[in-house]
Amino acid sequence: MLYRRAFLSSLGLVLHAFPAEEVADFRGTTINGRKFTRSSLKGTPVLIQFWATWCGVCRRDQPAVDQLAEEYGDRLTILAVSVNESERVVRKYLANSPRKGQIVLSSTTNLPAIFGANAFPHYVLLDSESRLKADVEGGIGERGLRRLLTRVGL
């Protein structure tokens, strides 16, 4: 799938805007055993955060992601995909730093391959029809996350 990229600097970062195309089929399983697919998540916007336990910027953004999960509840699905880390490492981290949203290991999903997640944090926003609305690498904090969510009417 080819995307026409338009570079915006509204967040002080490189933000890629894409035409309204559905993303490739994806699937996965949360750390608690809940299975999901692109089609099962249709109907609500999806914010995907690629992160790592060692990532300081991810930790800085985490309160904002948790706030959005609390505030929007069932109106927004948040998938927090820990990339290239074992379940043991992630569970140990979560015991000390609980997170809201659905935690996913990269070994149980094809999302990192689809979106080329190799810098953290990395945010991907899909609308309720699984169309790509934003793809941002780097910490953007609460203000930046809220600006992204306006693209899906939140």
Helices and strands as residue ranges (DSSP letters): E 6-8, E 15-17, E 27-30, E 35-37, H 38-41, E 46-51, H 56-72, G 73-75, E 77-82, H 87-96, E 102-109, H 111-115, E 122-126, E 132-137, H 141-149, G 150-152
